[in-house]
């Protein structure tokens, strides 16, 4: 609750978007003919998202000054805890690993950290996530969700190893074996299933390829050392080898997107049965034929699919399998180092 209220105070009104979800062809044509039409995204044959530009004045009605004050107070609390508590208690034996607005991670040389802070719990710490039978006999259940208190994110467990690459991109391993991984921009379920603590330790990994299959809601992620088309193509193959998705027969990509265009060419090299398709630019003002699609194929060869089957408009790769159902795979390259 506290975070959501703070977020509204710092909301950037300029970044608000107007997106209409439609399942009616005529309404989609009508909106695409308007002068403030920007682009659209087709999810399947019966659902399309129309992205419209703003036509009204922006009303600045958020108390941004409150958000700024909250950030300043948070920094003040962090500095106060670091210099007037941690450094005062441990001196050079406490090394700051990394810090963000509301958190700190330390490497501390001591016999038992929890015994050291036991006397200060009621005034300084929130121990609501500690087990009642904690080995150090530290007071538990104190200061639950009290503002300004310091909370141990590990819940009283020992952190065996930690890797911090950049803001909101780190991983640490609990002594019992549990891993806590953070990677901003990638869904938590994808991180949990596809990215390990060891991936953070490989310094050459700078990106993460996230694949989301709209048809089956399947999600996957693969660490990358670069955005070279050959490496991205191999990463795609890695995702498909894991299953349950089948390797596609037809690849279609927006011609204007050079990155994925080169990647699909690399993927086509690995399987001769793949066929490259192109589509004309989407009309932004006329709205006469917003779903027009012309598949490319050699003269005398059977078309790879009807216009109804192959129609698509999206900044994504369209993969078609043997069942002739469109498989839309959204691709995100997130910087992770």
For each residue, the residues with C-beta under 8 A, 3 or more apart:
1: 4 5
2: 5 6 147
3: 6 7
4: 1 7 8
5: 1 2 8 9
6: 2 3 9 10 67 70
7: 3 4 10 11
8: 4 5 11 62
9: 5 6 62 63 64 66 67 70
10: 6 7 62 64 67 68
11: 7 8 62
12: 15
13: 16 58 59 60 61 62
14: 58
15: 12
16: 13 54
17: 51
18: 51 52 53 54
19: 49 50 51 52
20: 31 49 50 52
21: 47 48 49
22: 27 28 31 47 48 49 50
23: 46 47 48
24: 27 28
25: 28 29 291
26: 29 30
27: 22 24 30 31
28: 22 24 25 31 32 40 48 50 290
29: 25 26 32 33 287 288 290
30: 26 27 33 34 287
31: 20 22 27 28 34 37 50 52 287
32: 28 29 37 40 50 283 284 287 290
33: 29 30 37 285 286 287
34: 30 31 37 52
35: 285
36: 52 53 54 55
37: 31 32 33 34 40 50 51 52 53 284 285 287
38: 51 52 53 284
39: 51 282 284 313 315
40: 28 32 37 48 49 50 51 282 290 313 314
41: 48 49 51 313 314 315 316
42: 47 48 49 311 312 313 314 328
43: 47 48 49 214 328
44: 47 214 215 326 328
45: 308 311 326
46: 23
47: 21 22 23 42 43 44
48: 21 22 23 28 40 41 42 43 313
49: 19 20 21 22 40 41 42 43
50: 19 20 22 28 31 32 37 40
51: 17 18 19 37 38 39 40 41
52: 18 19 20 31 34 36 37 38
53: 18 36 37 38
54: 16 18 36 58
55: 36
56:
57:
58: 13 14 54
59: 13
60: 13
61: 13
62: 8 9 10 11 13 67
63: 9 66 67
64: 9 10 67 68
65: 68 69
66: 9 63 69 70
67: 6 9 10 62 63 64 70 71
68: 10 64 65 71 72
69: 65 66 72 73
70: 6 9 66 67 73 74
71: 67 68 74 75 101
72: 68 69 75 76
73: 69 70 76 77
74: 70 71 77 78 101 102
75: 71 72 78 79 101
76: 72 73 79 80
77: 73 74 80 81 148
78: 74 75 81 82 99 101 102 104
79: 75 76 82 83
80: 76 77 83 84 85
81: 77 78 84 85 86 104 124 150
82: 78 79 85 86 87 96 99 104
83: 79 80 86 87 88
84: 80 81 87 88
85: 80 81 82 88 89 120 124
86: 81 82 83 89 90 94 104 106 108
87: 82 83 84 90 91 94
88: 83 84 85 91
89: 85 86 94 116
90: 86 87 93 94 108 109 110
91: 87 88 94
92: 95
93: 90 108 109 110
94: 86 87 89 90 91 106 107 108 109
95: 92 106 107 108
96: 82 99 104 105 106
97: 105 106 107 162 164
98: 104 105 164 170
99: 78 82 96 103 104 105
100: 103 167 168
101: 71 74 75 78
102: 74 78
103: 99 100 153
104: 78 81 82 86 96 98 99
105: 96 97 98 99 162 164 170 172
106: 86 94 95 96 97
107: 94 95 97
108: 86 90 93 94 95 113
109: 90 93 94
110: 90 93 113 116
111: 115
112: 115 116 136
113: 108 110 116 117
114: 117 118 134 135 136 138 156
115: 111 112 118 136 137 138
116: 89 110 112 113
117: 113 114 120 121 124 125 138
118: 114 115 121 136 137 138 139
119:
120: 85 117 123 124 125
121: 117 118 124 125 127 138 139 142 143
122: 139 142 143
123: 120
124: 81 85 117 120 121 149 150
125: 117 120 121 142 143 149 150 151 152
126: 129 142 143 144 145 146 149 150 151
127: 121 130 138 139 140 141 142 143 151 152 156
128: 140 141 142 143 144 145 151
129: 126 151 152 155 156
130: 127 134 138 140 141 152 155 156
131: 134 140 155 156
132: 140 141
133:
134: 114 130 131 137 138 140 156
135: 114
136: 112 114 115 118 156
137: 115 118 134
138: 114 115 117 118 121 127 130 134 156
139: 118 121 122 127 142
140: 127 128 130 131 132 134
141: 127 128 130 132 144
142: 121 122 125 126 127 128 139
143: 121 122 125 126 127 128 146 149
144: 126 128 141
145: 126 128
146: 126 143 149
147: 2
148: 77
149: 124 125 126 143 146
150: 81 124 125 126
151: 125 126 127 128 129
152: 125 127 129 130 155 156
153: 103 180
154: 157 158 159 172 174 180
155: 129 130 131 152
156: 114 127 129 130 131 134 136 138 152
157: 154 174 175 176 178
158: 154 174 175
159: 154 162 172 173 174 175
160: 173 174 175
161: 172 173 197
162: 97 105 159 170 171 172 173
163: 170 171 172 197 200 201
164: 97 98 105 169 170
165: 169 170 200 336 337
166: 169 336 337
167: 100 184
168: 100 182 183 184
169: 164 165 166 182 183 184 336 337
170: 98 105 162 163 164 165 181 182 200
171: 162 163 179 180 181 182 197 200
172: 105 154 159 161 162 163 179 180 197
173: 159 160 161 162 177 178 179 180 197
174: 154 157 158 159 160 177 178 179 180
175: 157 158 159 160
176: 157
177: 173 174
178: 157 173 174
179: 171 172 173 174 196 197
180: 153 154 171 172 173 174
181: 170 171 191 192 195 196 197 200
182: 168 169 170 171 191
183: 168 169 186 191 195 208 334 336
184: 167 168 169 334
185: 210 332 334
186: 183 190 191 195 208 210 221 332 334
187: 190 191 210 219
188: 191 192
189: 192 193 219
190: 186 187 193 194 195 210 219 220 221
191: 181 182 183 186 187 188 194 195 221
192: 181 188 189 195
193: 189 190 219 220
194: 190 191 220 221 222
195: 181 183 186 190 191 192 199 200 208 221 223
196: 179 181 199
197: 161 163 171 172 173 179 181 200 201
198: 201 202
199: 195 196 202 205 223
200: 163 165 170 171 181 195 197 205
201: 163 197 198
202: 198 199 205 223
203: 337
204: 225
205: 199 200 202 208 223 224 225 336 337
206: 224 225 226 335 336 337
207: 223 224 225 226 227 333 334 335 336 337
208: 183 186 195 205 221 222 223 224 333 334 336
209: 221 222 224 232 235 236 239 331 332 333
210: 185 186 187 190 219 220 221 330 331 332 333 334
211: 218 219 220 221 222 236 239 329 330 331
212: 217 218 219 329 330 332
213: 216 217 218 219 245 327 328 329
214: 43 44 217 327 328 329 330
215: 44 325 326 327 328
216: 213 244 245 327
217: 212 213 214
218: 211 212 213 244 245
219: 187 189 190 193 210 211 212 213
220: 190 193 194 210 211 239 242
221: 186 190 191 194 195 208 209 210 211
222: 194 208 209 211 235 238 239
223: 195 199 202 205 207 208 336
224: 205 206 207 208 209 227 231 232 235 333
225: 204 205 206 207 231
226: 206 207 231
227: 207 224 231 232 259 333
228: 231 232
229: 232 233 259 262 263 265 266
230: 233 234 266
231: 224 225 226 227 228 234 235
232: 209 224 227 228 229 235 236 259 263 266 333
233: 229 230 236 237 263 266 267 269 270
234: 230 231 237 238
235: 209 222 224 231 232 238 239
236: 209 211 232 233 239 240 263 267
237: 233 234 240 241 247 267 270
238: 222 234 235 241 242
239: 209 211 220 222 235 236 242 245
240: 236 237 243 245 246 247
241: 237 238
242: 220 238 239
243: 240
244: 216 218
245: 213 216 218 239 240 327
246: 240 321 322
247: 237 240 271
248: 251 274 319 320 321 327
249: 273 274 275 320 321 322
250: 274 275 277 304 305 318 319 320
251: 248 264 267 268 274 275 276 277 317 318 319
252: 276 277 278 279 310 312 317 318 319 320
253: 257 260 261 264 317 318
254: 257 260 261 279 314 315 316
255: 261 278 279 281
256: 281
257: 253 254 260 261 315
258: 261 262
259: 227 229 232 262 263 333
260: 253 254 257 263 264 316 317 331
261: 253 254 255 257 258 264 265
262: 229 258 259 265 266
263: 229 232 233 236 259 260 266 267 317
264: 251 253 260 261 267 268 276 317
265: 229 261 262 268 269 276
266: 229 230 232 233 262 263 269 270
267: 233 236 237 251 263 264 270 271 274
268: 251 264 265 271 274 276
269: 233 265 266
270: 233 237 266 267
271: 247 267 268 274
272:
273: 249
274: 248 249 250 251 267 268 271
275: 249 250 251 297 304
276: 251 252 264 265 268 296
277: 250 251 252 295 296 304 310 318
278: 252 255 294 295 296
279: 252 254 255 293 294 312 313
280: 292 293 294
281: 255 256
282: 39 40 290 313
283: 32 286 287 288 289 290
284: 32 37 38 39
285: 33 35 37
286: 33 283 289
287: 29 30 31 32 33 37 283 290
288: 29 283
289: 283 286 292
290: 28 29 32 40 282 283 287 313
291: 25 307 311 313
292: 280 289 307 311
293: 279 280 307 310 311 312
294: 278 279 280 307
295: 277 278 303 304 305 310
296: 276 277 278
297: 275 301 302 303 304
298: 301
299:
300:
301: 297 298
302: 297
303: 295 297 306
304: 250 275 277 295 297 310 320
305: 250 295 309 310 320 324
306: 303 309 310
307: 291 292 293 294 310 311
308: 45 311
309: 305 306 324 326
310: 252 277 293 295 304 305 306 307 320 326
311: 42 45 291 292 293 307 308
312: 42 252 279 293 318 326 328
313: 39 40 41 42 48 279 282 290 291
314: 40 41 42 254 318 328
315: 39 41 254 257
316: 41 254 260 328 329 330 331
317: 251 252 253 260 263 264 328 329 331
318: 250 251 252 253 277 312 314 326 327 328 329
319: 248 250 251 252 327 328 329
320: 248 249 250 252 304 305 310 324 325 326 327
321: 246 248 249 324 325 327
322: 246 249
323:
324: 305 309 320 321
325: 215 320 321
326: 44 45 215 309 310 312 318 320
327: 213 214 215 216 245 248 318 319 320 321
328: 42 43 44 213 214 215 312 314 316 317 318 319
329: 211 212 213 214 316 317 318 319
330: 210 211 212 214 316
331: 209 210 211 260 316 317
332: 185 186 209 210 212
333: 207 208 209 210 224 227 232 259
334: 183 184 185 186 207 208 210
335: 206 207
336: 165 166 169 183 205 206 207 208 223
337: 165 166 169 203 205 206 207
